Amino acid sequence: MSGVGDELFVYLSTDDEGDSGVIYMETAGAAKIPLVAENRRKAQALQPIAEHLATTMGRTVTLVRFSRRDDLESWEP
């Protein structure tokens, strides 16, 4: 079963105010899809999109790996 384990790969960029955030691609239907992946292979598959967004936004895009998992809360049905 595939899913998020103990690490997460995220493409980030910083705006003019100095705030960093997850970059996203927007579909023709205006759906916003964040560039987040559960492993390095999937993150590399998103790389061409991240490079394109860096060019079109005129901003640096950085791939980061978060590798510490802290489960804060859970809800059960």
C-alpha positions as CSV (number, residue, x, y, z in Angstrom):
1,M,0.0,0.0,0.0
2,S,1.4,3.4,-1.0
3,G,1.2,6.4,1.3
4,V,3.1,9.0,3.3
5,G,5.6,7.4,5.6
6,D,8.2,9.3,7.6
7,E,9.3,11.7,4.9
8,L,7.6,14.1,2.5
9,F,9.1,16.0,-0.4
10,V,7.7,19.4,-1.1
11,Y,8.5,22.2,-3.6
12,L,8.6,25.6,-1.9
13,S,9.0,29.2,-3.0
14,T,9.2,32.5,-1.2
15,D,7.1,35.5,-2.0
16,D,8.0,39.2,-1.9
17,E,7.1,39.5,1.8
18,G,9.5,36.6,2.7
19,D,6.8,34.0,3.3
20,S,7.6,30.5,2.0
21,G,4.9,28.2,0.8
22,V,4.1,25.1,-1.2
23,I,3.9,25.9,-5.0
24,Y,1.1,24.4,-7.0
25,M,0.1,23.9,-10.6
26,E,-3.3,25.1,-11.7
27,T,-5.4,22.9,-14.1
28,A,-7.5,24.3,-17.0
29,G,-10.5,23.8,-14.6
30,A,-8.9,26.0,-12.0
31,A,-8.1,23.1,-9.6
32,K,-4.9,23.8,-7.6
33,I,-2.6,20.8,-7.2
34,P,0.3,21.3,-4.7
35,L,3.7,19.9,-5.7
36,V,4.0,17.4,-2.8
37,A,5.3,13.8,-3.1
38,E,5.6,10.9,-0.8
39,N,9.0,9.7,-2.1
40,R,12.0,11.0,-4.1
41,R,11.1,9.2,-7.3
42,K,7.7,10.9,-7.4
43,A,9.3,14.2,-6.4
44,Q,11.6,13.9,-9.4
45,A,8.6,13.2,-11.7
46,L,7.3,16.7,-10.6
47,Q,10.6,18.4,-11.3
48,P,9.8,19.5,-14.9
49,I,6.6,21.2,-13.5
50,A,8.6,22.9,-10.7
51,E,11.2,24.1,-13.2
52,H,8.5,25.5,-15.5
53,L,6.8,27.3,-12.5
54,A,10.1,28.8,-11.4
55,T,10.5,30.3,-14.9
56,T,7.0,31.6,-15.2
57,M,6.8,33.0,-11.6
58,G,10.3,34.4,-11.8
59,R,11.1,32.9,-8.4
60,T,13.5,30.3,-7.0
61,V,11.8,27.0,-6.3
62,T,13.4,24.6,-3.8
63,L,12.7,20.9,-3.3
64,V,12.8,20.1,0.4
65,R,12.5,16.9,2.3
66,F,10.7,16.8,5.6
67,S,11.9,13.7,7.5
68,R,10.4,13.9,11.0
69,R,6.9,12.7,11.6
70,D,4.9,13.8,14.6
71,D,1.4,12.5,14.7
72,L,-0.5,15.3,16.6
73,E,-4.1,14.2,16.5
74,S,-6.3,11.4,15.1
75,W,-10.0,11.1,14.6
76,E,-11.9,7.9,14.3
77,P,-15.4,7.4,12.9
